[in-house]
Amino acid sequence: VSTARQRNARFVRSLQSAQNSEDDQTSMLLHADPLLETVYHAIIRVYSRAGRIDDALFLFDSLRKYLHPLGKAPSAFAYDVVIHGLGRHKRFDEARAYWDDLSNNLSSFPSAHLYSTMMRVLVESGDPVSCVLLAGEMSARGMEPSVHTSIVLVYAMGQTADHAGASELFLKTEEKLRKRRQRLDRIDDPSSYLREKEH
């Protein structure tokens, strides 16, 4: 009986064997049906989450190769998945290389979520200085880190001896969490809206 691991391995081998002979055909299919790119995104994510990061990278690089003749690059979502996966597997230099490739190939700036992913990778790699610098770049582009990333950034600022900055960000994050809790409480208690109108 074939196991899921064996079926996955056969699938990746079939892609590898077909890669050279079907490049043009796959590029045409991606051009004709953009949903095929979404299928690639889904399986890249599946492999990354399953710990099969090399298979995920193979699929990502294949997708990048197929999209190149169309003047396109993989989506920010696909980059996010592989950078996050590389960070989880402590392959920090490769994560940085994909971030640099992303910065050079995306037609727009990375999303706030992508910035957050890379900032977490930088902290985990022991480079809080680069994390703080990236946070500054993110802020200059009008984006704010998520609550979870703010916690990582507080740690990074502490590591770089920016204790005042860490304290200020901690207070802002705490206030953000308090307001979120208040919004959730109002959703849980529909009568709160009526009480607010009475006042």
LOZA-65701 format. One record per residue (C-alpha): residue in three letters; x, y, z. Coordinates in Angstrom, 1 decimal. Each point is the difference from the previous one (the first is absolute). Layout:
N
(rec 'ALA',(X,Y,Z));
...
# end
This chain:
199
(rec 'VAL',(0.0,0.0,0.0));
(rec 'SER',(1.4,3.4,-1.0));
(rec 'THR',(0.6,2.4,2.9));
(rec 'ALA',(-0.6,3.7,-0.2));
(rec 'ARG',(3.7,0.6,0.2));
(rec 'GLN',(0.7,-2.3,-3.0));
(rec 'ARG',(-2.8,1.7,-2.0));
(rec 'ASN',(1.5,3.4,0.8));
(rec 'ALA',(3.5,-1.2,-1.0));
(rec 'ARG',(-1.4,-1.4,-3.3));
(rec 'PHE',(-1.8,3.3,-0.7));
(rec 'VAL',(3.2,2.1,0.5));
(rec 'ARG',(2.0,-2.5,-2.2));
(rec 'SER',(-2.5,0.3,-2.8));
(rec 'LEU',(0.2,3.7,0.1));
(rec 'GLN',(3.8,-0.1,0.0));
(rec 'SER',(0.1,-2.4,-3.0));
(rec 'ALA',(-2.5,2.1,-2.0));
(rec 'GLN',(1.6,3.3,0.8));
(rec 'ASN',(2.4,0.2,-2.9));
(rec 'SER',(-2.4,-1.4,-2.7));
(rec 'GLU',(-3.1,2.0,1.0));
(rec 'ASP',(1.2,3.4,1.0));
(rec 'ASP',(-1.7,1.8,-2.9));
(rec 'GLN',(-3.2,-2.0,0.4));
(rec 'THR',(-0.3,0.8,3.7));
(rec 'SER',(0.7,3.7,-0.7));
(rec 'MET',(-2.8,0.0,-2.5));
(rec 'LEU',(-2.3,-1.7,2.4));
(rec 'LEU',(0.8,2.6,2.7));
(rec 'HIS',(-0.7,2.8,-2.5));
(rec 'ALA',(-3.3,-1.6,-1.0));
(rec 'ASP',(-1.2,-1.0,3.4));
(rec 'PRO',(1.3,2.1,3.0));
(rec 'LEU',(-1.8,-2.4,2.3));
(rec 'LEU',(2.9,-2.5,-0.6));
(rec 'GLU',(2.3,2.5,1.8));
(rec 'THR',(-2.4,-0.3,3.0));
(rec 'VAL',(0.4,-3.8,-0.1));
(rec 'TYR',(3.7,0.4,0.2));
(rec 'HIS',(-0.4,2.4,3.0));
(rec 'ALA',(-2.1,-2.5,1.8));
(rec 'ILE',(2.4,-3.0,-0.4));
(rec 'ILE',(3.0,2.2,0.8));
(rec 'ARG',(-1.7,0.8,3.3));
(rec 'VAL',(-0.9,-3.6,0.6));
(rec 'TYR',(3.6,-1.2,-0.4));
(rec 'SER',(1.4,2.9,2.1));
(rec 'ARG',(-2.3,-0.7,2.9));
(rec 'ALA',(0.7,-3.7,-0.3));
(rec 'GLY',(3.7,0.6,0.5));
(rec 'ARG',(0.8,-0.8,-3.7));
(rec 'ILE',(1.7,3.3,-0.5));
(rec 'ASP',(2.3,-1.2,-2.8));
(rec 'ASP',(-3.0,-1.2,-2.0));
(rec 'ALA',(-1.8,3.3,0.7));
(rec 'LEU',(3.1,1.9,-1.3));
(rec 'PHE',(0.1,-2.2,-3.1));
(rec 'LEU',(-3.6,0.8,-0.8));
(rec 'PHE',(0.5,3.7,0.7));
(rec 'ASP',(3.1,0.2,-2.3));
(rec 'SER',(-1.9,-1.9,-2.7));
(rec 'LEU',(-2.9,2.4,0.2));
(rec 'ARG',(2.5,2.9,-0.2));
(rec 'LYS',(1.6,-1.5,-3.1));
(rec 'TYR',(-3.4,-0.6,-1.6));
(rec 'LEU',(-1.2,3.6,0.7));
(rec 'HIS',(3.2,1.7,-1.2));
(rec 'PRO',(-0.9,-0.2,-3.8));
(rec 'LEU',(-3.3,1.6,0.9));
(rec 'GLY',(1.7,3.0,1.6));
(rec 'LYS',(-1.3,-1.0,3.4));
(rec 'ALA',(1.3,-1.1,3.4));
(rec 'PRO',(-1.5,-2.2,2.7));
(rec 'SER',(-2.4,1.8,2.2));
(rec 'ALA',(0.8,1.5,3.4));
(rec 'PHE',(-1.9,-2.8,1.6));
(rec 'ALA',(2.3,-2.6,-1.6));
(rec 'TYR',(3.1,1.9,1.2));
(rec 'ASP',(-1.5,0.2,3.5));
(rec 'VAL',(-0.5,-3.7,0.2));
(rec 'VAL',(3.6,-0.9,-1.0));
(rec 'ILE',(1.6,2.7,2.2));
(rec 'HIS',(-2.0,-1.1,2.9));
(rec 'GLY',(0.8,-3.7,-0.7));
(rec 'LEU',(3.7,0.7,-0.3));
(rec 'GLY',(-0.1,1.9,3.3));
(rec 'ARG',(-1.7,-2.9,1.7));
(rec 'HIS',(2.8,-2.3,-1.2));
(rec 'LYS',(2.8,2.4,1.1));
(rec 'ARG',(1.1,0.6,-3.6));
(rec 'PHE',(0.4,3.7,0.5));
(rec 'ASP',(2.4,0.8,-2.8));
(rec 'GLU',(-2.4,-1.5,-2.5));
(rec 'ALA',(-2.9,1.9,1.5));
(rec 'ARG',(2.0,3.2,-0.5));
(rec 'ALA',(0.8,-0.9,-3.6));
(rec 'TYR',(-3.7,-0.5,-0.7));
(rec 'TRP',(-0.8,3.3,1.7));
(rec 'ASP',(2.6,1.8,-2.2));
(rec 'ASP',(-1.5,-1.7,-3.1));
(rec 'LEU',(-3.5,1.0,1.1));
(rec 'SER',(1.1,3.6,0.4));
(rec 'ASN',(1.5,0.1,-3.5));
(rec 'ASN',(-2.9,-1.8,-1.8));
(rec 'LEU',(-3.3,1.2,1.5));
(rec 'SER',(-1.6,2.8,-1.8));
(rec 'SER',(-1.2,1.5,3.3));
(rec 'PHE',(1.4,0.2,3.5));
(rec 'PRO',(-0.3,-3.1,2.2));
(rec 'SER',(-3.1,-0.2,2.1));
(rec 'ALA',(0.0,0.7,3.8));
(rec 'HIS',(-0.4,-3.8,0.5));
(rec 'LEU',(3.1,-0.7,-2.1));
(rec 'TYR',(2.0,2.6,1.9));
(rec 'SER',(-1.2,-1.6,3.3));
(rec 'THR',(1.1,-3.5,-1.2));
(rec 'MET',(3.5,1.2,-0.9));
(rec 'MET',(0.3,1.9,3.3));
(rec 'ARG',(-0.7,-3.1,1.9));
(rec 'VAL',(2.5,-2.0,-2.0));
(rec 'LEU',(2.7,2.7,0.7));
(rec 'VAL',(-0.6,-0.1,3.7));
(rec 'GLU',(0.1,-3.8,0.0));
(rec 'SER',(3.3,0.1,-1.9));
(rec 'GLY',(1.6,2.2,2.7));
(rec 'ASP',(-0.1,3.2,-2.0));
(rec 'PRO',(-2.2,2.4,1.9));
(rec 'VAL',(1.7,3.1,-1.6));
(rec 'SER',(-1.2,-1.0,-3.5));
(rec 'CYS',(-3.5,-0.7,1.5));
(rec 'VAL',(-0.1,3.6,1.5));
(rec 'LEU',(1.2,1.5,-3.3));
(rec 'LEU',(-2.6,-2.0,-2.0));
(rec 'ALA',(-2.7,1.3,2.5));
(rec 'GLY',(1.1,3.5,-0.8));
(rec 'GLU',(-0.3,-0.6,-3.7));
(rec 'MET',(-3.4,-1.5,0.5));
(rec 'SER',(-1.1,3.0,2.1));
(rec 'ALA',(1.3,2.5,-2.6));
(rec 'ARG',(-2.3,-1.7,-2.5));
(rec 'GLY',(-3.0,0.6,2.2));
(rec 'MET',(-0.4,-3.5,1.3));
(rec 'GLU',(-0.3,-1.2,3.6));
(rec 'PRO',(1.2,-3.4,1.3));
(rec 'SER',(-2.6,-2.4,1.3));
(rec 'VAL',(-0.3,-0.5,3.8));
(rec 'HIS',(2.0,-3.2,-0.2));
(rec 'THR',(2.7,1.7,-2.0));
(rec 'SER',(0.0,2.9,2.4));
(rec 'ILE',(0.9,-2.4,2.8));
(rec 'VAL',(2.9,-1.3,-2.1));
(rec 'LEU',(1.1,3.6,-0.6));
(rec 'VAL',(-0.1,0.8,3.7));
(rec 'TYR',(2.4,-2.8,0.5));
(rec 'ALA',(2.2,1.2,-2.9));
(rec 'MET',(0.1,3.5,1.4));
(rec 'GLY',(1.0,-1.3,3.4));
(rec 'GLN',(2.8,-2.0,-1.6));
(rec 'THR',(1.3,3.2,-1.7));
(rec 'ALA',(-0.1,1.9,3.3));
(rec 'ASP',(-2.9,2.2,-1.2));
(rec 'HIS',(-1.8,-0.4,3.3));
(rec 'ALA',(-2.0,3.3,-0.4));
(rec 'GLY',(-1.2,-1.1,-3.5));
(rec 'ALA',(-0.9,-3.5,1.4));
(rec 'SER',(-2.0,1.5,2.9));
(rec 'GLU',(-1.9,2.4,-2.4));
(rec 'LEU',(-0.9,-2.8,-2.4));
(rec 'PHE',(-1.0,-2.3,2.9));
(rec 'LEU',(-2.5,2.7,1.2));
(rec 'LYS',(-1.4,0.5,-3.5));
(rec 'THR',(-0.4,-3.7,-0.4));
(rec 'GLU',(-1.7,-0.3,3.3));
(rec 'GLU',(-2.4,2.8,-0.9));
(rec 'LYS',(-0.7,-1.7,-3.3));
(rec 'LEU',(-0.8,-3.3,1.7));
(rec 'ARG',(-2.3,1.8,2.5));
(rec 'LYS',(-2.0,1.7,-2.8));
(rec 'ARG',(-0.3,-3.3,-1.8));
(rec 'ARG',(-1.3,-1.6,3.1));
(rec 'GLN',(-2.6,2.8,0.5));
(rec 'ARG',(-1.2,-0.5,-3.6));
(rec 'LEU',(-0.4,-3.7,0.5));
(rec 'ASP',(-1.9,0.6,3.2));
(rec 'ARG',(-2.4,2.3,-1.8));
(rec 'ILE',(-0.6,-2.7,-2.7));
(rec 'ASP',(-0.7,-2.6,2.8));
(rec 'ASP',(-2.4,2.4,1.6));
(rec 'PRO',(-2.4,1.5,-2.6));
(rec 'SER',(-1.8,2.1,2.6));
(rec 'SER',(3.2,2.0,0.5));
(rec 'TYR',(-0.8,1.8,-3.3));
(rec 'LEU',(-3.3,1.2,1.4));
(rec 'ARG',(1.6,1.1,3.3));
(rec 'GLU',(2.5,2.1,-2.0));
(rec 'LYS',(-2.8,1.7,-2.0));
(rec 'GLU',(-1.8,0.8,3.2));
(rec 'HIS',(3.0,2.0,1.2));
# end
